[in-house]
Amino acid sequence: MSNREGFTGGFIAGAAIGGLVGAILGTVLVRRANENSLAEFSDVKVSKGRKRQLESERIEGARLSLEDKIAQLNQTIDDVRLQLGSVNGNSPAHNGEESVAEDQ
């Protein structure tokens, strides 16, 4: 029975010491995190307008790049369409005209 009483007392003492160490460690880590985030926040606050300007410039550049790529893809599609039409022996422009003439 003496082992049980010693276990209970040790368990309670360990829980108390562990809780105290955890609370101290948590407090120290939270303070460090808050100091770092406050330093980052002040940097962000100062350059917030500049970041917005850079972001809008980046978006505009991406939009222009996408428009160029779409134009290149459209040109390539037209070129392939013309090549396939000449391989099959009929031109895409004349193909539509012939079908209209045959219908009349």
Secondary structure as GFF3:
##gff-version 3
##sequence-region A 1 104
A	DSSP	alpha_helix	2	46	.	.	.	ID=ss1
A	DSSP	alpha_helix	48	87	.	.	.	ID=ss2
A	DSSP	alpha_helix	92	103	.	.	.	ID=ss3
###
